[in-house]
């Protein structure tokens, strides 16, 4: 089963990378862009065949390693 985890900073947390991308886009002429946020995606395969169990397993991975839940949120997709 394939798992995909989207990790992103929580609202209100300063996104330095997002600000850098926004400034670069402005410098390239896209001045109407604002509020850029940068996240990451982690994809991997699981041997688990039960979708509910797989989702629970991936959420546990996020809580322990894949996301810093103090400042980051995450969204899990399994299938």
Legacy VTK file of the C-alpha trace (Angstrom):
# vtk DataFile Version 3.0
C-alpha trace
ASCII
DATASET POLYDATA
POINTS 79 float
0.000 0.000 0.000
1.320 3.447 -0.914
1.366 6.202 1.702
1.754 9.903 1.097
2.242 12.433 3.911
1.933 16.181 3.334
3.648 18.238 6.045
3.222 21.990 6.339
3.768 24.721 8.912
0.830 25.623 11.097
-0.816 29.022 10.518
1.040 31.761 12.348
4.433 30.014 12.169
6.941 32.062 10.184
7.704 30.308 6.894
11.177 31.547 5.923
11.333 29.366 2.803
7.874 30.539 1.737
8.911 34.171 2.156
12.050 33.561 0.078
9.991 31.979 -2.717
7.490 34.832 -2.566
10.270 37.426 -2.828
11.836 35.539 -5.755
8.485 35.419 -7.551
8.068 39.156 -7.032
11.574 39.681 -8.430
10.612 37.689 -11.524
7.590 39.875 -12.158
4.768 38.038 -10.359
4.027 40.810 -7.892
0.424 39.681 -7.328
1.593 36.537 -5.436
1.253 36.586 -1.654
1.045 34.263 1.324
3.426 31.636 -0.070
3.843 28.590 2.201
6.333 25.812 1.519
5.811 22.248 2.744
7.109 18.811 1.984
5.748 15.481 0.853
6.989 12.096 2.035
5.953 9.003 0.034
6.620 5.369 0.841
5.251 1.833 0.520
3.775 -0.177 3.387
3.209 -3.921 3.527
-0.020 -3.263 5.463
-3.104 -4.209 3.426
-5.841 -2.811 5.675
-6.384 0.882 4.789
-7.527 1.881 8.287
-4.595 0.143 9.949
-2.204 1.664 7.404
-3.545 5.149 8.063
-3.177 4.669 11.831
0.383 3.419 11.353
1.342 6.369 9.168
-0.216 8.838 11.625
1.895 7.282 14.386
4.968 7.788 12.180
4.013 11.436 11.729
3.560 11.984 15.453
6.929 10.393 16.262
9.164 11.382 13.354
7.789 12.802 10.127
6.259 16.013 11.511
7.187 18.359 14.322
3.643 18.620 15.641
4.477 21.685 17.732
4.836 23.811 14.600
3.674 21.546 11.761
0.441 19.923 10.632
0.160 16.930 8.340
-2.276 15.176 6.054
-2.096 11.450 5.337
-3.196 9.634 2.156
-3.075 5.852 1.884
-4.168 3.727 -1.000
LINES 1 80
79 0 1 2 3 4 5 6 7 8 9 10 11 12 13 14 15 16 17 18 19 20 21 22 23 24 25 26 27 28 29 30 31 32 33 34 35 36 37 38 39 40 41 42 43 44 45 46 47 48 49 50 51 52 53 54 55 56 57 58 59 60 61 62 63 64 65 66 67 68 69 70 71 72 73 74 75 76 77 78
